[in-house]
Amino acid sequence: MRNWVLAAGLAALMMAGQAQAATLVATVDLSSQTMTVKHHGKVLHEWKVSTARAGYRTPTGTFRPYRVHRIWHSRTYDNAPMPFAVFYDRGWAVHGTTAVSRLGQPASHGCVRLHTDNARIFYELVREIGAGNTRIVVTDEPASQLSAELRR
């Protein structure tokens, strides 16, 4: 009986840790082509981004980063550089770009591209705070609907 109680208590602690809200949330709004970064609910940054252009897609949903690289080269698109890449869903990532004139409009093959200086800031935040405490939310919903969804 005692072992069962200890096991149940340990399981409850583990589930409580998993249920905690992320402390770093990057919300990518496809309709406005912006990314807002919040830490503990406080807005730290809002940047222009480029997401998928016609014929490509940027997957929507809530993701946890699973891999970060100071520099990565695309295996799909001609070894294109992807500085400060934060991978969040299969091959999709938030990463820097030199095509800054295209920021604020759809222009990518599906990744979330931002100014390399901003990509560095985001990459460093994810490394500091931890991928497990980070969520990347990609949406085309109005912010008020998104807030309600994140509270669930």
N, C-alpha and C positions, 0 to 999 in steps of 0.2 A: 504494500500500500504506500509506504513511504517513497519508494522509487517512482511509483506512478505519479505521486504529487510533485516530486522534483522534476520529472520529465514534463508534466503539464505546465509547470511554472516556467521551465526553460523554453518550451515551445511558445508560450504566451509572450515572453520577452523577445524572442526572435521575431514573431509576427508583429509585435508593436514596433520594432525597429524598421521592418519592411514597410509598414503602413505610414510612417512619418512622411510628411510632405517634403518635397525637395526644397532646399534652401536657395538654390540658384535655378532660375527659370528663364529660358530664352524663348520668347514667343515670336515666331515668324508669321507675319500677316501677308498672305499671298496677294490680297487685293490692294494693299497699300505699298507692297514691296519694302517692308520695314522689319527690323528685328529689335525687339525691346528686351533688355536684360535686366532682371530684377534679382536682388539678393534679400532674403527675408522680407519680400513684398515691397521693398524700396527700389524704385527705378534708378539704375546705375547708368544705363546707356540706351540710346535709341539711334539706330543706324539704318541707312538705306542699304538694301540688298538687291541682288538679282537672283531670281529663281527660274524655273523652267520656261523656256520659250516655246512657241507653237511647235507641236510635234513631239514634245518631251513632257515629263511630269515630275513634280516634286511631291513625294508622298506626304499626305496629311496624317496627323495623329500626334500622340504624345510618346516621346522616345527618351531612352536613357542612353547617353553616349557609351560606346563600348570600346573605342580605340581613339587615341590621339597621336598625332605625328607632327613634329616641328616642320618637316617637309615631307610630302608624299608626291609621287608621280602617278598619274592615272594610268591604269593598265588598259583602260578602254578607249581613252581619247588621246592617242598619239603622245603618250608619256608627258602630258600637260602637267606643269607644276601645280601643286595644291598646298601652298604654305599654311601652316598653323591649322591643319585639318583636324576637325572633331567629327568622327564618324558616328552616325546615330541610327542608320537603318540600312542594312546590307551595304551597298557601295556609296550611299548618299552621305554627304558631309557638309558641315559648315566650314568654309575655308576662304583664304584670301585670294584676291585677284588683282591683276594689273589693269584690267579693263574697267577702270573706275568711271569712265564716261557712261557706261551702261548701267551703273547702279541706279536703283529706283525704277527699273523696268525689267520685265522678263527677258533673260538673255542667256541662261545657262542650259546645260544638258539635264538639269534636274537638281544639282547641288545648290546650296544656299551660299552665294558668293558675297563677300563684303570686302571693303578696303583692307588691305593687308595689315595696316596698323591696328584696325579694329579686330581683325581676326586674331592678331597676337594677343590683344587684351582678353578676348573671350577664351582663347586657348589657355592662357595663364590662369584665368579664373577657374576654369574647369579643372586644371591640374591642382590648384591650391585648395579648392573646396571639395573636389572629388567627383568622379563620374557618377558614383552612387547617390550623391546629393544634388545632382543636376538633372533637369528635364529640358528637352527641346520640344516645344509645342509648335507644330506647323498647322496653320488654319487659314481658312478664308471666311471665318465667321466673325461677326462684330465682337468687339472686346467685351461687351456686357454679357453676351452668351457664353463666351469663353471663360469668364470669371466664374460663372455658375457651374460650368462643367468641371473646372479645376477644384472646386470646393467639394465635389462628390467623393 
